[in-house]
Amino acid sequence: MFKSYREVIPIFVATQMQNSKSDHSANHSPKRGTRLTNLFKEFFNSQQIGGILLIIFTLFSITLANSSNGTEYIAFWKTKIGWKNTDFHLHLSIADWINDALMTVFFLLVGIEIKRELVIGELSDKKKALLPVFAALGGMIFPAIVFLLINFNHPEFIKGAGIPTATDIAFAIAIMGMLGDKVPASLKVFLTALAIIDDLGAIFVIAIFYGSHFSALYITLSAITITILYWLNKKNNNSLWIYMLLGIALWFFMLHSGIHSTLSGVILAFLIPFQHGKQHTISQKLEHALQSPVTYFILPVFALANTAIQFDQPIAETLNSSLGLGIMLGLFLGKPIGIVSFSYLAQKLKIAQIAKNINFIQLLGAGILGGIGFTMAIFVTNLAFDSEMLIANGKIAILFGSLAAAFTGYVLLNFNKKHT
């Protein structure tokens, strides 16, 4: 499976070296380009493996939830652990510990990747960055519009408009990786950058629209902690333990502030010194250290906890409901329409340029793969609704919508290669 990347990476390196000659910039030297490519390859491969594991653990969790032991299995994830008293408490269900704590580590890794791409990666060049930025923007707007058009007569579902707006990095990259050299390297970079920016947008959507019961005290404490982190960053403090301890404090304050705690992971990532991609920085060390735990533990456990769904009513009935249709069509239709249309709009306005070796079918295929919502979509579903039935129905729609997007995108890209 990974043989194709050894063929793709030299092409990407050559592109970076060619850019360095044309731009006459020290920041795009061949040496730096090679290092960037290795980091991109590592991130791409880890997310590909993560996507495959997500599929395996999702199937296992759904099967177990609908077995004779399903009730006990679902109850396990709702078991509360921790401690609490009048002023200080951390008493959460096992599922909440995973969604609020472990997923903060996932967002820390994503945040580091976003920062790296912005400073020395594909997003550091404005012309290159604006294409996936525009595509991600369209890929968030259109799914929400599709959802709202289907559910305008159901105000109780309106908060679900954010569900189909996010792309699952791991799943999308896993499918793209299975195609190997059947798609150009530039398309893989585009989809990766798109998914990263898409996740960043989803994080802001969560922070703005899915917060609740705001606490002035904890918001103030969060702001103070962020200020200290910013000051340490400016002083180029390289003590990883200080950043980690302050990061844990920030997570605790944000957990009680009403702003979703996972945002603390992204904030911490941006405030850890990056030093313009120098080797052996604490940012680089942390990124390497987090790859395996996120890939082999956090994402699989997230899948187990959040796909423990019992099919209590016919699946067709769930999918034909306005909630189910809004989510599925938002992912399957809204995503590719938004991604493709905004990409061509950016090119038409001469703001960005679609790579010449990416044709319309390939761009459409990548747009359809962008409709694989899974991790982030499930995450938003848990925040959007209080009813366990609505949450379960939303997750079922996400699974089928993402499955349709994955299958269609793969077939389209595979077919396009064989007939061009």
PyMOL commands that set and color helices and strands:
alter all, ss='L'
color gray80, all
select helices_A, chain A and resi 3-23+26-28+30-65+70-78+94-119+126-150+155-165+169-178+180-182+185-209+216-234+240-257+263-271+275-277+282-306+315-319+322-348+360-369+374-384+388-418
alter helices_A, ss='H'
color red, helices_A
select strands_A, chain A and resi 80-84+89-93
alter strands_A, ss='S'
color yellow, strands_A
deselect
rebuild
show_as cartoon
